[in-house]
Amino acid sequence: MKLSIFTVAAPDLTPEELCEAAAGAGIAGLEWRCKDTPAEVRSEKPSFWGNNRSTISPNADDAEIAAFREAASKHGRQSIAITPYLACGDIEETEKIMRLAKRFDASMVRVGVPGYDRTRSYNELFEQATAYLREIESLALHYGIKALVETHHVTITPSASLAHRLVKPFNPDAVGVLYDPGNMVHEGFENYRMGMELLGPYLAHVHVKNAGWQSAAPGETPDHLQPVAWSSGWAPIANGMVPWKQVLRDLRAVGYDGWFGVEDFSGTFDTRTMLQTYANQMKMWMEE
């Protein structure tokens, strides 16, 4: 089993500290979060999407790239992906990230997918995304980098089937799907194995996290004539709605042999404990 860490989930550790902790937990792969961090944010308390200390800039200079590469090399870890927040249609920025990924010897880059908020038609957004991927496909083949479309809530690819519809016209050596069952708790749930079977050769990477739903007024007796508001939130990997032992069985059944990247946003453990707990859980579940 190939375990990795998407560094968005380790905001308080520097690249050096993260690589050391990953090595101690037996996590071999690194998915570097890629985003500019404004100067004013760097003084804030570390957080997943704010002052994240294991984030590389899309405009990283040689010294910054060398520091990240040396941290991985020192601890025998492998940089497998550069994971930015690209806008669908931004070809120039996407190519920049692919060039950056090549400098890390990484093999995957997450690309942009349109969000969906009811203000624009899905069909219009689908055409925009298809045109973007048509250009990205040739870049991916040129750089030897697989472009990943993530199953993510509040986008046009919340489910395996909608992600498959988008990537199906393209070469699976160039374009694939980052399958994220934790995101699919919020939106996009489908039978896991059926979705994996549909994706076939496009199933390129898996993120491991969990989430759950609760009512806005838990424990209260509802008025059965009035709607009840529900909200979703992150949960520890073993305790959310995704039955990870079943998902792992399904992945094995379809022959998946790629990476499993932890992305635990529950805040249940400190980062080092989270990494070790994740590695222990995954190894135990796979043995079962």
C-alpha positions, 0 to 999 in steps of 0.5 A, a space after each residue: 500500500 502506497 501512503 501519501 500526505 496532502 500537505 494541506 492537512 499538515 499546516 503547522 509543520 515546515 517541509 523539513 518537519 513534515 518529511 521527518 514525521 511522514 518518514 516516522 509514520 511510514 508515509 512515503 508520498 508527498 502531495 505539496 499544497 501549492 498556493 501563494 501565502 500573502 505576507 499578512 497571513 504568514 503571521 497568523 496561527 497555522 491553518 489548513 487553508 491560511 498560514 500553511 507552512 508546507 505550502 509551495 508558491 506557484 512562483 517559487 524560486 530556485 531556493 524555495 524549490 531546493 528547500 522542499 526537494 532537499 527536505 524530501 530527499 533527506 528523509 527518503 520521501 517521494 514528491 508525487 503531486 503538486 496540488 494547486 487551486 487552478 481556475 478552469 480555463 487558465 492554461 498559462 497557470 496550469 502549464 506553469 504548475 506542470 513545469 514546477 511539478 517536473 522540477 519535483 519529479 512529481 507525476 500528478 497535478 490537480 487541475 481546475 474544474 468549474 464551481 456550480 452555484 446555480 448562476 450558470 448552466 451546468 451544460 455551459 460549464 461542462 463545455 468550458 471544462 471540456 475545452 480547457 481539458 482539451 488543451 491540458 491533455 496535450 500539455 500533460 502528455 508533453 510534460 509527462 504529468 497526469 492532470 487530475 480532476 477531483 470529485 469535489 462538492 460544489 463543482 460540476 464533478 461531485 461524483 464519480 459518474 460526473 467526473 467520468 463524463 468530463 474526462 471520458 473523451 481524453 487519454 487516461 494517460 494524460 487525464 485522470 480522476 482524483 477519487 475523494 469519497 470524503 468529499 462525496 459525503 457532502 455531495 455526489 455519493 454513489 455506490 463506491 464500487 460502481 463508481 470505481 468500475 465506471 472510472 476504470 483507467 481514469 481512477 488515478 489517485 485516492 484521497 482519504 478523509 471522512 465527513 458526516 451529517 447532523 441536524 441543526 438541532 440534534 436531540 430536539 423532537 422535530 416538528 414533522 410538518 416543518 423541514 429540518 436543516 442539516 449540515 455536513 462537517 469533517 470527521 475522523 477517518 474511522 468515524 465518519 460516513 465513509 465506510 473505509 474498510 469497504 471502500 478499500 475492499 472495493 478499490 482492491 476488487 477493481 485492481 487499484 494500485 495507486 496512492 492513498 493520500 491522507 487529508 484529515 480535516 477533523 482536527 481530532 489529533 495533532 498533525 504527527 499523531 494524525 499521520 501515525 494514526 492514519 498509517 496504522 489504520 490503513 495498514 490494519 484495514 488492508 490486512 483485514 
